Amino acid sequence: MAFSEIDYTVTDGVATVTLKRPERLNAFTFTMRGELIDAFDRSDADDEVRAVVVTGAGRAFCAGADLSGGGKTFGHGKGELIDGYPRDGGGTVALRIAASLKPVIAAVNGPAVGVGATMTLPMDIRLAADTARFGFVFARRGIVTEAASSWFLPRIVGIAQAMEWSATGRIFDAAEALGGRLVSRLYPAGDLLPAAHALAREIADNTSAVSVAAIRRLMWSGLSADSPWQAHAADSRLMAELGGAPDAVEGVTAFLEKRPAAFPMRVSTDLPEGLPDWPYRDEHV
């Protein structure tokens, strides 16, 4: 598949996905939806990819849905159905990112509004330019929070903050996003993408790909665990499966020999059978 509304590149183990409609502030379209899903299919299938960075071309990250269709923009669902209704396109992207086997870093270089904000929520780490702006503007457009953000946003920032931002629909700046824990760190605009790539390289250079995939699954699925006892059971199974596996042997040996580890296991072939059930394999995924 040749991409027209995103760029996808891989360098030194890091895949960079760039939303690429700068003349429209990278506004989200049905075409972009399909291309983003395909990009994450590619990153999961490529053992050379150890982390994914998502950013925007030009001065925006993503200004939300493309509203050039006018007042009927949200009235024409496309694609498959869910519970008898057209699936929200942003949600199909969010769920695909949630299912990623590789860690995902958002580098929010400019305005991230509507789906431009909610698509970042299933990403593992959000970094932002100090000039970025955010908005969960759905109530000001007469619709509801989408892209499964009613699940993700309160878990990331808490219910009170999630409701304040969503009920007002106002645009807020990067400093407020940092204070509300929506983003982890702020950078001058020119330093943002290098910082995101440096973080991705730290993962790629120093960790087991299988360990990171398993940890990502434990963390996200653990948000819905009934108790720490349930989480402990999941931890214990994976510790038992991976504790004697080649990556663990190499990790300990490399530490004792005071050298960098060369982990032999691959995500494509060596994921443990005991990974928690995330995503849930039912008609909604």
VOLUM-272415 format. One record per atom (N, C-alpha, C, O): residue in one letter; x, z, y. Coordinates in pm, whole numbers, padded with zeros to 5 digits, always signed. Example, Ala and Ser with C-alpha at 12.3 -4.5 7.8 and 13.67 -1.06 7.14 Angstrom:
REM VOLUM-272415
A+01319+00780-00569
A+01230+00780-00450
A+01320+00780-00330
A+01424+00846-00332
S+01285+00708-00225
S+01367+00714-00106
S+01290+00787+00003
S+01341+00804+00114
***
This chain:
REM VOLUM-272415
M+00085+00000-00119
M+00000+00000+00000
M+00089+00000+00124
M+00171+00090+00141
A+00073-00099+00210
A+00143-00104+00338
A+00064-00024+00441
A-00056-00045+00457
F+00130+00067+00509
F+00062+00152+00605
F+00051+00082+00740
F+00143+00012+00782
S-00062+00103+00808
S-00082+00046+00941
S-00103+00153+01047
S-00079+00127+01165
E-00147+00273+01008
E-00178+00378+01107
E-00095+00504+01088
E-00112+00601+01161
I-00004+00502+00991
I+00094+00608+00977
I+00227+00543+00942
I+00231+00427+00900
D+00335+00617+00959
D+00466+00581+00903
D+00499+00684+00795
D+00464+00801+00805
Y+00568+00638+00691
Y+00613+00726+00583
Y+00757+00691+00552
Y+00787+00579+00508
T+00847+00786+00575
T+00988+00765+00547
T+01042+00883+00468
T+00990+00994+00479
V+01146+00859+00390
V+01212+00965+00314
V+01361+00959+00344
V+01425+00856+00326
T+01416+01070+00391
T+01558+01080+00421
T+01609+01214+00371
T+01557+01319+00408
D+01713+01209+00287
D+01778+01331+00239
D+01679+01432+00183
D+01687+01552+00210
G+01585+01383+00104
G+01492+01472+00036
G+01373+01518+00118
G+01291+01596+00069
V+01361+01470+00241
V+01250+01510+00329
V+01166+01388+00361
V+01217+01289+00414
A+01038+01394+00330
A+00944+01289+00369
A+00888+01322+00507
A+00845+01435+00532
T+00888+01224+00594
T+00829+01241+00727
T+00707+01150+00737
T+00717+01028+00722
V+00593+01209+00763
V+00468+01137+00782
V+00436+01141+00932
V+00418+01249+00989
T+00430+01024+00993
T+00405+01016+01137
T+00272+00948+01162
T+00254+00832+01124
L+00179+01017+01226
L+00053+00955+01267
L+00086+00853+01376
L+00153+00886+01474
K+00040+00730+01358
K+00094+00622+01439
K-00015+00535+01502
K-00032+00419+01467
R-00088+00594+01595
R-00177+00518+01684
R-00154+00571+01826
R-00248+00621+01888
P-00032+00560+01876
P+00000+00628+02003
P-00086+00582+02119
P-00111+00659+02212
E-00131+00458+02115
E-00215+00409+02224
E-00351+00476+02227
E-00421+00472+02328
R-00391+00539+02114
R-00516+00614+02104
R-00489+00762+02080
R-00574+00833+02027
L-00371+00809+02118
L-00330+00948+02096
L-00344+00986+01948
L-00378+01100+01915
N-00317+00888+01861
N-00320+00907+01716
N-00457+00955+01667
N-00466+01035+01573
A-00562+00907+01732
A-00697+00946+01690
A-00722+00907+01545
A-00675+00804+01497
F-00796+00991+01477
F-00818+00983+01333
F-00924+00878+01300
F-01030+00874+01362
T-00894+00794+01202
T-00988+00692+01156
T-01001+00698+01004
T-00927+00769+00937
F-01097+00622+00952
F-01113+00614+00807
F-00990+00552+00742
F-00953+00588+00631
T-00928+00458+00811
T-00805+00399+00760
T-00693+00502+00754
T-00622+00510+00653
M-00676+00581+00860
M-00575+00685+00860
M-00600+00784+00747
M-00506+00831+00683
R-00726+00817+00724
R-00761+00908+00615
R-00702+00858+00483
R-00633+00932+00413
G-00730+00732+00449
G-00681+00679+00323
G-00530+00674+00317
G-00471+00700+00211
E-00466+00641+00428
E-00321+00632+00429
E-00257+00770+00413
E-00154+00782+00346
L-00314+00872+00474
L-00260+01007+00458
L-00272+01054+00313
L-00178+01112+00259
I-00385+01030+00250
I-00401+01068+00110
I-00297+00996+00024
I-00237+01057-00065
D-00277+00868+00050
D-00178+00792-00026
D-00037+00846-00003
D+00043+00852-00096
A-00006+00884+00120
A+00127+00937+00150
A+00154+01064+00070
A+00265+01082+00020
F+00055+01151+00058
F+00077+01274-00019
F+00079+01246-00169
F+00144+01318-00243
D+00009+01142-00213
D+00026+01100-00353
D+00170+01056-00376
D+00229+01089-00480
R+00227+00983-00281
R+00364+00936-00295
R+00464+01052-00295
R+00555+01056-00378
S+00446+01145-00203
S+00542+01255-00195
S+00538+01341-00321
S+00643+01387-00367
D+00420+01363-00377
D+00410+01440-00501
D+00476+01369-00618
D+00536+01433-00704
A+00466+01237-00622
A+00518+01160-00735
A+00668+01139-00728
A+00728+01096-00827
D+00730+01166-00614
D+00871+01137-00594
D+00952+01266-00604
D+00945+01351-00516
D+01030+01279-00712
D+01110+01400-00730
D+01219+01415-00626
D+01273+01524-00607
E+01253+01307-00557
E+01354+01316-00451
E+01299+01383-00327
E+01376+01433-00244
V+01167+01386-00312
V+01105+01451-00196
V+01090+01600-00225
V+01025+01639-00322
R+01151+01682-00142
R+01144+01827-00161
R+01055+01896-00058
R+01011+02008-00080
A+01028+01829+00054
A+00941+01886+00157
A+00887+01771+00240
A+00945+01663+00245
V+00773+01797+00306
V+00706+01695+00387
V+00690+01749+00529
V+00646+01862+00549
V+00727+01667+00628
V+00706+01699+00769
V+00602+01602+00823
V+00612+01481+00801
V+00501+01654+00894
V+00395+01571+00952
V+00401+01586+01104
V+00401+01697+01156
T+00404+01474+01174
T+00411+01477+01320
T+00333+01357+01375
T+00274+01280+01298
G+00334+01340+01507
G+00263+01230+01570
G+00356+01143+01652
G+00457+01191+01704
A+00322+01016+01664
A+00398+00924+01748
A+00354+00938+01894
A+00236+00964+01922
G+00447+00922+01985
G+00413+00929+02126
G+00391+01071+02173
G+00458+01163+02127
R+00298+01089+02266
R+00283+01218+02331
R+00180+01310+02268
R+00160+01422+02314
A+00113+01263+02161
A+00010+01345+02096
A+00043+01365+01949
A+00115+01285+01888
F-00011+01472+01893
F-00013+01487+01748
F-00132+01409+01694
F-00115+01311+01622
C-00252+01452+01728
C-00375+01379+01693
C-00486+01431+01781
C-00516+01551+01781
A-00547+01342+01858
A-00650+01380+01955
A-00787+01398+01892
A-00886+01410+01964
G-00796+01399+01759
G-00923+01416+01691
G-00978+01284+01643
G-00907+01183+01638
A-01105+01284+01607
A-01169+01162+01558
A-01172+01056+01667
A-01187+01088+01785
D-01156+00932+01627
D-01167+00821+01720
D-01314+00808+01762
D-01401+00777+01680
L-01341+00833+01890
L-01479+00833+01942
L-01519+00701+02004
L-01620+00694+02074
S-01442+00595+01979
S-01471+00467+02043
S-01603+00407+01995
S-01656+00316+02058
G-01656+00458+01883
G-01786+00411+01834
G-01903+00469+01911
G-02017+00432+01885
G-01877+00559+02003
G-01983+00614+02085
G-02060+00726+02017
G-02008+00793+01927
G-02184+00747+02061
G-02264+00861+02019
G-02293+00867+01871
G-02329+00973+01819
K-02280+00757+01801
K-02308+00754+01657
K-02182+00777+01573
K-02185+00759+01452
T-02072+00818+01638
T-01945+00833+01568
T-01958+00917+01441
T-01904+00881+01337
F-02030+01028+01451
F-02037+01120+01337
F-02160+01099+01250
F-02186+01176+01158
G-02236+00994+01279
G-02362+00975+01207
G-02354+00877+01091
G-02456+00849+01027
H-02236+00826+01063
H-02224+00725+00958
H-02113+00767+00862
H-01997+00732+00882
G-02149+00842+00759
G-02050+00883+00660
G-02006+00767+00574
G-02084+00677+00544
K-01878+00771+00534
K-01823+00668+00447
K-01769+00735+00321
K-01742+00855+00319
G-01754+00653+00218
G-01688+00704+00098
G-01782+00774+00003
G-01904+00755+00008
E-01723+00856-00083
E-01799+00919-00191
E-01887+01032-00138
E-01874+01074-00022
L-01975+01081-00224
L-02068+01186-00187
L-02021+01321-00241
L-01944+01328-00336
I-02071+01427-00177
I-02051+01564-00225
I-02184+01636-00209
I-02237+01647-00098
D-02237+01685-00319
D-02370+01749-00318
D-02475+01657-00256
D-02570+01704-00193
G-02459+01526-00276
G-02556+01430-00228
G-02537+01382-00086
G-02614+01300-00037
Y-02433+01433-00018
Y-02407+01393+00121
Y-02270+01327+00131
Y-02182+01354+00049
P-02251+01238+00230
P-02118+01177+00246
P-02013+01283+00272
P-02033+01373+00354
R-01901+01273+00202
R-01794+01370+00223
R-01732+01354+00360
R-01708+01241+00405
D-01704+01465+00425
D-01635+01464+00553
D-01492+01413+00530
D-01419+01468+00449
G-01454+01308+00603
G-01325+01243+00580
G-01207+01334+00605
G-01109+01330+00530
G-01215+01416+00710
G-01105+01510+00735
G-01087+01607+00620
G-00975+01648+00589
G-01199+01644+00557
G-01190+01737+00445
G-01119+01678+00325
G-01049+01750+00254
T-01136+01547+00301
T-01066+01486+00189
T-00915+01488+00212
T-00837+01503+00118
V-00872+01474+00338
V-00731+01484+00370
V-00683+01628+00355
V-00578+01654+00295
A-00759+01722+00411
A-00720+01863+00403
A-00705+01909+00258
A-00609+01978+00225
L-00799+01869+00172
L-00790+01911+00032
L-00673+01844-00038
L-00611+01904-00126
R-00641+01720+00001
R-00523+01657-00061
R-00395+01727-00019
R-00305+01745-00100
I-00387+01767+00108
I-00270+01843+00153
I-00266+01979+00084
I-00158+02024+00044
A-00379+02043+00069
A-00384+02172+00000
A-00332+02161-00142
A-00270+02255-00192
A-00355+02048-00207
A-00312+02029-00345
A-00167+01984-00357
A-00118+01966-00468
S-00097+01967-00246
S+00040+01916-00250
S+00129+02004-00338
S+00116+02126-00340
L+00219+01939-00411
L+00318+02010-00491
L+00445+02037-00411
L+00534+02108-00458
K+00453+01983-00291
K+00569+02002-00205
K+00526+02081-00081
K+00413+02064-00035
P+00611+02166-00026
P+00575+02237+00097
P+00559+02140+00213
P+00629+02039+00221
V+00466+02172+00302
V+00431+02082+00411
V+00449+02155+00544
V+00398+02266+00562
I+00523+02092+00635
I+00552+02149+00766
I+00489+02061+00873
I+00517+01942+00879
A+00405+02119+00957
A+00349+02046+01071
A+00443+02061+01189
A+00484+02172+01223
A+00476+01949+01252
A+00552+01949+01377
A+00458+01896+01484
A+00451+01776+01508
V+00387+01987+01549
V+00279+01951+01641
V+00342+01921+01777
V+00373+02013+01853
N+00359+01793+01805
N+00436+01750+01921
N+00353+01734+02049
N+00409+01714+02156
G+00220+01744+02038
G+00135+01726+02154
G-00005+01770+02122
G-00024+01851+02031
P-00106+01720+02194
P-00243+01764+02168
P-00283+01749+02021
P-00259+01645+01959
A-00344+01855+01968
A-00399+01857+01832
A-00540+01912+01844
A-00560+02033+01857
V-00636+01823+01840
V-00774+01858+01873
V-00866+01812+01761
V-00842+01708+01700
G-00970+01889+01732
G-01064+01851+01627
G-00991+01840+01494
G-00920+01931+01453
V-01011+01726+01427
V-00942+01706+01300
V-00791+01708+01317
V-00719+01735+01221
G-00743+01679+01437
G-00600+01691+01463
G-00550+01833+01449
G-00433+01855+01418
A-00636+01930+01472
A-00600+02070+01451
A-00630+02113+01308
A-00550+02181+01244
T-00749+02074+01257
T-00788+02126+01126
T-00705+02066+01013
T-00688+02131+00910
M-00653+01944+01029
M-00571+01889+00921
M-00440+01966+00903
M-00378+01957+00797
T-00399+02041+01006
T-00275+02119+00992
T-00295+02249+00916
T-00197+02310+00872
L-00419+02293+00899
L-00442+02426+00845
L-00396+02441+00700
L-00344+02548+00666
P-00412+02341+00611
P-00359+02356+00477
P-00209+02327+00467
P-00152+02336+00359
M-00145+02292+00579
M+00000+02280+00579
M+00059+02421+00577
M-00003+02514+00628
D+00176+02436+00520
D+00229+02569+00494
D+00287+02636+00618
D+00274+02757+00635
I+00349+02557+00705
I+00413+02611+00824
I+00380+02518+00939
I+00390+02396+00926
R+00339+02576+01052
R+00309+02496+01171
R+00407+02533+01282
R+00410+02648+01328
L+00485+02436+01324
L+00573+02449+01439
L+00514+02363+01550
L+00447+02264+01523
A+00540+02400+01675
A+00478+02324+01784
A+00573+02312+01901
A+00657+02399+01925
A+00557+02203+01975
A+00622+02191+02105
A+00558+02291+02201
A+00439+02320+02191
D+00637+02342+02295
D+00580+02440+02389
D+00481+02377+02485
D+00413+02447+02561
T+00471+02245+02483
T+00373+02175+02565
T+00249+02132+02485
T+00158+02070+02541
A+00244+02165+02357
A+00130+02125+02273
A+00003+02198+02318
A+00009+02304+02379
R-00110+02138+02285
R-00240+02202+02310
R-00326+02185+02186
R-00307+02092+02108
F-00421+02277+02169
F-00503+02280+02049
F-00649+02297+02089
F-00680+02351+02195
G-00738+02251+02003
G-00880+02272+02028
G-00963+02250+01904
G-00954+02146+01839
F-01044+02349+01871
F-01144+02336+01765
F-01277+02309+01836
F-01359+02399+01853
V-01296+02183+01877
V-01393+02147+01980
V-01531+02111+01925
V-01615+02059+01999
F-01556+02135+01799
F-01674+02080+01730
F-01806+02121+01795
F-01897+02039+01806
A-01818+02247+01837
A-01943+02292+01899
A-01971+02219+02030
A-02086+02207+02070
R-01867+02170+02097
R-01885+02092+02220
R-01922+01946+02191
R-01954+01871+02283
R-01918+01907+02065
R-01958+01772+02026
R-02087+01774+01943
R-02132+01669+01896
G-02146+01892+01926
G-02272+01903+01854
G-02260+01895+01703
G-02357+01864+01634
I-02140+01924+01651
I-02119+01923+01506
I-02060+02057+01463
I-02063+02153+01540
V-02008+02064+01342
V-01956+02190+01290
V-01808+02174+01255
V-01756+02063+01244
T-01742+02288+01239
T-01604+02287+01189
T-01600+02212+01057
T-01685+02232+00970
E-01498+02125+01041
E-01491+02037+00924
E-01355+02055+00857
E-01279+02146+00889
A-01327+01966+00762
A-01198+01966+00692
A-01171+02102+00626
A-01057+02148+00620
A-01278+02165+00576
A-01268+02295+00509
A-01209+02402+00599
A-01157+02503+00550
S-01215+02381+00731
S-01154+02478+00823
S-01230+02610+00826
S-01174+02712+00866
S-01357+02611+00785
S-01428+02739+00776
S-01368+02829+00669
S-01390+02950+00671
W-01294+02771+00577
W-01220+02849+00476
W-01079+02879+00526
W-01034+02993+00518
F-01010+02777+00577
F-00869+02794+00613
F-00849+02878+00739
F-00767+02970+00739
L-00922+02847+00847
L-00889+02907+00976
L-00902+03059+00977
L-00810+03125+01025
P-01012+03119+00927
P-01019+03265+00930
P-00910+03331+00845
P-00867+03442+00877
R-00866+03265+00738
R-00761+03322+00656
R-00626+03318+00725
R-00539+03401+00696
I-00606+03224+00816
I-00480+03211+00887
I-00476+03302+01009
I-00376+03370+01033
V-00584+03303+01088
V-00579+03374+01216
V-00675+03493+01223
V-00674+03566+01322
G-00757+03514+01121
G-00857+03620+01125
G-00991+03568+01176
G-00996+03471+01250
I-01098+03635+01134
I-01232+03586+01166
I-01263+03592+01315
I-01329+03502+01368
A-01217+03696+01385
A-01251+03709+01527
A-01186+03597+01608
A-01251+03535+01692
Q-01057+03572+01583
Q-00990+03466+01655
Q-01047+03328+01618
Q-01066+03243+01704
A-01076+03309+01488
A-01134+03182+01444
A-01268+03156+01512
A-01296+03044+01555
M-01351+03259+01524
M-01481+03242+01588
M-01468+03221+01738
M-01543+03142+01795
E-01375+03289+01802
E-01358+03268+01946
E-01322+03123+01974
E-01385+03058+02058
W-01222+03072+01905
W-01179+02934+01930
W-01287+02834+01891
W-01305+02733+01960
S-01359+02860+01782
S-01457+02763+01733
S-01588+02770+01811
S-01649+02667+01837
A-01630+02890+01850
A-01757+02903+01923
A-01746+02853+02066
A-01842+02798+02121
T-01629+02872+02128
T-01612+02821+02265
T-01576+02673+02265
T-01613+02601+02357
G-01506+02628+02163
G-01461+02490+02158
G-01361+02455+02266
G-01341+02337+02295
R-01299+02555+02327
R-01211+02526+02440
R-01072+02481+02393
R-01031+02509+02280
I-01003+02413+02481
I-00864+02373+02458
I-00775+02490+02500
I-00797+02552+02604
F-00675+02520+02419
F-00583+02630+02452
F-00439+02583+02433
F-00412+02487+02361
D-00347+02653+02498
D-00209+02607+02501
D-00128+02661+02385
D-00177+02740+02304
A-00003+02617+02378
A+00083+02653+02266
A+00113+02802+02263
A+00124+02861+02156
A+00126+02863+02380
A+00155+03007+02383
A+00041+03086+02321
A+00064+03183+02248
E-00083+03046+02348
E-00197+03114+02287
E-00201+03088+02137
E-00236+03177+02059
A-00167+02966+02097
A-00162+02935+01953
A-00060+03023+01883
A-00084+03068+01771
L+00054+03047+01946
L+00156+03133+01888
L+00107+03277+01882
L+00123+03344+01780
G+00047+03326+01992
G-00004+03462+01993
G-00114+03484+01892
G-00127+03594+01838
G-00193+03381+01864
G-00301+03391+01767
G-00260+03359+01625
G-00343+03356+01534
R-00131+03335+01604
R-00073+03310+01471
R-00115+03176+01410
R-00105+03156+01289
L-00161+03086+01494
L-00190+02953+01443
L-00060+02878+01415
L-00053+02801+01320
V+00042+02901+01498
V+00173+02839+01478
V+00277+02950+01462
V+00257+03063+01507
S+00387+02914+01399
S+00493+03013+01371
S+00595+03022+01483
S+00640+03132+01517
R+00633+02907+01541
R+00736+02905+01644
R+00710+02790+01740
R+00646+02691+01705
L+00761+02806+01863
L+00752+02701+01964
L+00893+02652+01999
L+00989+02728+01994
Y+00901+02524+02035
Y+01029+02463+02071
Y+01009+02372+02192
Y+00899+02320+02212
P+01112+02351+02272
P+01105+02240+02368
P+01077+02111+02292
P+01120+02094+02178
A+01004+02021+02356
A+00956+01902+02285
A+01068+01826+02214
A+01049+01781+02102
G+01182+01813+02278
G+01292+01738+02219
G+01356+01806+02099
G+01426+01741+02021
D+01333+01935+02085
D+01394+02010+01974
D+01301+02027+01855
D+01343+02074+01750
L+01174+01989+01872
L+01074+02021+01769
L+01102+01951+01637
L+01113+02017+01533
L+01113+01819+01637
L+01129+01747+01511
L+01262+01782+01444
L+01263+01800+01322
P+01373+01792+01516
P+01495+01840+01450
P+01479+01978+01387
P+01532+02003+01279
A+01406+02067+01453
A+01384+02200+01396
A+01301+02192+01268
A+01330+02262+01170
A+01198+02106+01268
A+01116+02090+01148
A+01198+02032+01034
A+01186+02076+00920
H+01280+01933+01065
H+01365+01874+00961
H+01469+01974+00911
H+01501+01976+00792
A+01523+02055+01000
A+01621+02156+00957
A+01557+02256+00862
A+01619+02297+00763
L+01434+02297+00890
L+01364+02388+00801
L+01338+02322+00666
L+01356+02383+00561
A+01295+02196+00670
A+01273+02123+00544
A+01402+02109+00465
A+01402+02122+00343
R+01515+02083+00536
R+01643+02070+00467
R+01686+02203+00406
R+01746+02204+00299
E+01656+02314+00471
E+01691+02443+00413
E+01622+02462+00279
E+01681+02514+00184
I+01496+02420+00271
I+01424+02425+00143
I+01489+02332+00042
I+01516+02371-00071
A+01514+02207+00085
A+01566+02106-00007
A+01705+02141-00060
A+01735+02114-00176
D+01788+02201+00024
D+01927+02225-00013
D+01948+02350-00098
D+02050+02361-00166
N+01855+02444-00095
N+01885+02577-00149
N+01790+02627-00256
N+01813+02735-00312
T+01685+02555-00286
T+01582+02611-00373
T+01550+02519-00490
T+01581+02400-00490
S+01487+02578-00590
S+01434+02503-00704
S+01302+02439-00666
S+01212+02507-00617
A+01290+02308-00689
A+01166+02238-00657
A+01050+02295-00738
A+00939+02308-00686
V+01074+02328-00863
V+00968+02383-00948
V+00930+02522-00899
V+00811+02556-00896
S+01028+02602-00860
S+00996+02735-00806
S+00910+02725-00681
S+00813+02799-00667
V+00946+02635-00590
V+00870+02623-00465
V+00728+02575-00494
V+00633+02626-00433
A+00712+02479-00585
A+00578+02432-00619
A+00495+02545-00677
A+00377+02560-00644
A+00556+02626-00765
A+00483+02737-00827
A+00450+02845-00724
A+00341+02901-00727
I+00543+02874-00634
I+00518+02975-00531
I+00407+02929-00438
I+00320+03008-00401
R+00408+02800-00400
R+00302+02748-00314
R+00166+02765-00380
R+00070+02807-00316
R+00159+02734-00509
R+00032+02748-00581
R-00010+02896-00589
R-00127+02927-00571
L+00084+02985-00616
L+00052+03129-00621
L+00001+03179-00486
L-00098+03253-00480
M+00067+03138-00378
M+00029+03187-00246
M-00112+03141-00207
M-00196+03223-00169
W-00137+03011-00217
W-00266+02959-00173
W-00379+03005-00265
W-00485+03046-00216
S-00359+03000-00396
S-00465+03045-00486
S-00487+03195-00472
S-00597+03245-00492
G-00380+03268-00436
G-00392+03412-00420
G-00482+03453-00305
G-00531+03566-00303
L-00507+03363-00208
L-00598+03396-00099
L-00740+03419-00149
L-00820+03484-00081
S-00771+03367-00267
S-00904+03386-00323
S-00903+03477-00445
S-01005+03490-00514
A-00789+03539-00474
A-00782+03631-00587
A-00874+03751-00562
A-00889+03795-00448
D-00935+03802-00668
D-01025+03917-00653
D-00951+04044-00620
D-01008+04134-00558
S-00825+04054-00659
S-00750+04178-00640
S-00602+04152-00661
S-00565+04047-00714
P-00515+04247-00620
P-00373+04231-00652
P-00346+04234-00802
P-00244+04182-00847
W-00435+04293-00878
W-00418+04293-01023
W-00430+04151-01078
W-00356+04112-01169
Q-00524+04074-01023
Q-00537+03935-01066
Q-00414+03855-01025
Q-00365+03773-01102
A-00362+03879-00904
A-00241+03812-00860
A-00123+03851-00948
A-00038+03768-00980
H-00117+03978-00987
H-00007+04024-01073
H-00009+03952-01207
H+00096+03919-01262
A-00127+03928-01260
A-00137+03857-01387
A-00083+03715-01374
A-00012+03666-01462
A-00116+03648-01261
A-00066+03513-01238
A+00086+03513-01220
A+00156+03429-01275
D+00137+03610-01141
D+00281+03623-01123
D+00351+03641-01257
D+00451+03576-01286
S+00296+03731-01338
S+00361+03768-01463
S+00370+03650-01559
S+00472+03630-01625
R+00263+03572-01565
R+00267+03456-01655
R+00376+03358-01612
R+00451+03308-01696
L+00385+03330-01481
L+00485+03235-01437
L+00626+03291-01448
L+00720+03217-01477
M+00643+03422-01426
M+00774+03483-01449
M+00816+03469-01594
M+00933+03442-01623
A+00722+03486-01685
A+00753+03472-01827
A+00789+03328-01862
A+00880+03304-01941
E+00717+03232-01803
E+00743+03092-01834
E+00872+03042-01772
E+00945+02965-01834
L+00902+03085-01650
L+01018+03031-01579
L+01142+03117-01590
L+01253+03070-01564
G+01126+03243-01629
G+01240+03335-01630
G+01354+03293-01721
G+01470+03323-01692
G+01323+03225-01829
G+01428+03178-01920
G+01450+03029-01913
G+01523+02973-01995
A+01388+02962-01816
A+01397+02816-01804
A+01529+02777-01738
A+01598+02861-01681
P+01565+02649-01746
P+01695+02606-01696
P+01721+02637-01548
P+01834+02669-01512
D+01619+02629-01463
D+01643+02658-01322
D+01680+02803-01300
D+01766+02833-01217
A+01617+02895-01373
A+01651+03036-01358
A+01793+03063-01408
A+01868+03139-01347
V+01828+03001-01519
V+01965+03017-01571
V+02066+02966-01468
V+02166+03032-01441
E+02038+02849-01412
E+02128+02792-01313
E+02132+02876-01186
E+02239+02896-01128
G+02017+02926-01140
G+02014+03006-01018
G+02098+03132-01028
G+02171+03166-00935
V+02088+03202-01141
V+02166+03324-01160
V+02313+03291-01177
V+02400+03357-01119
T+02343+03189-01258
T+02482+03152-01283
T+02551+03109-01154
T+02665+03148-01128
A+02482+03029-01073
A+02541+02985-00947
A+02568+03103-00854
A+02670+03107-00786
F+02477+03200-00852
F+02498+03319-00770
F+02622+03395-00816
F+02705+03435-00734
L+02634+03414-00945
L+02749+03490-00998
L+02880+03415-00976
L+02985+03477-00956
E+02874+03283-00981
E+02995+03202-00963
E+03021+03167-00817
E+03117+03098-00785
K+02933+03216-00729
K+02949+03197-00584
K+02961+03048-00547
K+03054+03007-00478
R+02866+02970-00596
R+02862+02827-00567
R+02717+02786-00544
R+02625+02857-00584
P+02695+02671-00479
P+02558+02623-00463
P+02497+02590-00599
P+02566+02541-00689
A+02368+02617-00613
A+02298+02586-00738
A+02265+02438-00744
A+02238+02373-00642
A+02266+02386-00866
A+02223+02248-00892
A+02108+02257-00991
A+02129+02247-01112
F+01989+02274-00940
F+01873+02299-01026
F+01835+02172-01102
F+01816+02067-01040
P+01824+02179-01235
P+01798+02057-01313
P+01651+02023-01331
P+01620+01908-01365
M+01559+02115-01311
M+01419+02090-01343
M+01353+02004-01235
M+01394+02004-01119
R+01248+01931-01277
R+01181+01837-01189
R+01031+01866-01186
R+00971+01900-01288
V+00972+01851-01068
V+00829+01875-01053
V+00748+01778-01141
V+00645+01817-01195
S+00794+01656-01154
S+00717+01555-01229
S+00707+01586-01377
S+00613+01540-01443
T+00801+01663-01431
T+00804+01685-01576
T+00805+01831-01618
T+00777+01860-01734
D+00838+01923-01529
D+00870+02060-01572
D+00785+02169-01511
D+00822+02286-01517
L+00671+02135-01451
L+00586+02241-01398
L+00535+02329-01512
L+00500+02277-01618
P+00531+02459-01493
P+00484+02549-01600
P+00334+02533-01625
P+00257+02502-01534
E+00295+02555-01748
E+00154+02542-01784
E+00068+02648-01717
E-00052+02628-01700
G+00127+02760-01679
G+00049+02871-01625
G+00021+02865-01477
G-00022+02965-01420
L+00043+02750-01411
L+00009+02742-01268
L-00137+02779-01248
L-00223+02731-01323
P-00168+02861-01149
P-00308+02895-01124
P-00392+02770-01097
P-00339+02666-01059
D-00521+02783-01117
D-00614+02671-01104
D-00641+02644-00956
D-00741+02688-00900
W-00550+02570-00896
W-00559+02536-00754
W-00503+02396-00738
W-00383+02378-00760
P-00582+02296-00701
P-00722+02306-00665
P-00812+02322-00786
P-00771+02295-00899
Y-00932+02366-00761
Y-01029+02378-00870
Y-01070+02241-00918
Y-01108+02155-00838
R-01062+02220-01047
R-01091+02088-01104
R-01240+02075-01130
R-01285+02090-01244
D-01316+02049-01026
D-01459+02029-01043
D-01505+01912-00956
D-01422+01838-00903
E-01632+01896-00942
E-01683+01778-00874
E-01655+01780-00725
E-01677+01680-00657
H-01607+01891-00671
H-01583+01901-00528
H-01439+01867-00490
H-01402+01879-00373
V-01357+01825-00585
V-01215+01799-00555
V-01184+01654-00590
V-01070+01610-00572
***
